[in-house]
Amino acid sequence: MDELVLLKPHLKRLKLTGMLESLQAMEEKWDYSHFLLNLLTDETERRDRKQLSRRLAKSGLEPDKTLETFDFSFNPNIHEQTIRELATCSFIERNQLVFFVGPSGVGKSHLAQALGHEACRRGYETLCRKTDHLFKWINSGRGDGSHERRLKQIIKQPLLILDDFGLKDLSRNHQEDLYEVISERYERASTIITSNRDFSEWPMIFSNPLMGSAAMDRLVHKAIKIVIDGKSYRLNSFIKNHMKRNPK
């Protein structure tokens, strides 16, 4: 195929080596429109997979925390239809907040990360971090002059997942950064929060009551609150895995 020899350097120069691989693999002689459609479809799918891999690698999401791996049958109190609706990511388009509240081990973090995976699949940049770890990272930027840049990076994130919100005490600097993130993202970007603490306890995360009240006003406005009760999903999974490895 003489044309392939001529096409090869052009495709490499345009960084279309994926197209080149598809071209080399095609043995059938299609009409031009059919041929071009298949060639472009292959290249688009390749680029989409590459972009998805990049988003997931940057997100901090655990690979196995997806909707496909979540056992909804374990806890009937979790309304699967609501979770499936959230998985369409329409809440991101509406810049809404989603809260998963409940005791430890009931599946809050898994579901939050599962929604993060769905967001990545739909093209949204996503960042998932433990709340105290994230604000320690932001605060450490005060030492090298990168604090404002780090803060803006978090504020502009299309989807931010704050895990274990309120679990550990935050310093005054951390509280101020948290308030800044909440305030600047309000009605501009979506956030998912998981917490063991009831809503009524959230203002106490801030030592300044006025700051706590202002933060709560922004957090609860138009938020979707999902309360999960019941036995530990994590403990149940551990027992199942233990029984598989150590059958009687």
Stockholm file with secondary structure:
# STOCKHOLM 1.0

chainA/1-248         MDELVLLKPHLKRLKLTGMLESLQAMEEKWDYSHFLLNLLTDETERRDRKQLSRRLAKSGLEPDKTLETFDFSFNPNIHEQTIRELATCSFIERNQLVFFVGPSGVGKSHLAQALGHEACRRGYETLCRKTDHLFKWINSGRGDGSHERRLKQIIKQPLLILDDFGLKDLSRNHQEDLYEVISERYERASTIITSNRDFSEWPMIFSNPLMGSAAMDRLVHKAIKIVIDGKSYRLNSFIKNHMKRNPK
#=GR chainA/1-248 SS CHHHHHHHHHHHHTTCHHHHHHHHHCCSCCCHHHHHHHHHHHHHHHHHHHHHHHHHHHHCCCTTCSGGGCCGGGCTTSCHHHHHHHTTTHHHHTTCEEEEECSTTSSHHHHHHHHHHHHHHTTCCEEEEEHHHHHHHHHHTTTTTCHHHHHHHHHTCSEEEEESTTSSCCCHHHHHHHHHHHHHHTTTSEEEEEESSCGGGGGGGSSSHHHHHHHHHHHHTTCEEEECCSSCHHHHHHHHHHHHHSCC
#=GC SS_cons         CHHHHHHHHHHHHTTCHHHHHHHHHCCSCCCHHHHHHHHHHHHHHHHHHHHHHHHHHHHCCCTTCSGGGCCGGGCTTSCHHHHHHHTTTHHHHTTCEEEEECSTTSSHHHHHHHHHHHHHHTTCCEEEEEHHHHHHHHHHTTTTTCHHHHHHHHHTCSEEEEESTTSSCCCHHHHHHHHHHHHHHTTTSEEEEEESSCGGGGGGGSSSHHHHHHHHHHHHTTCEEEECCSSCHHHHHHHHHHHHHSCC
//
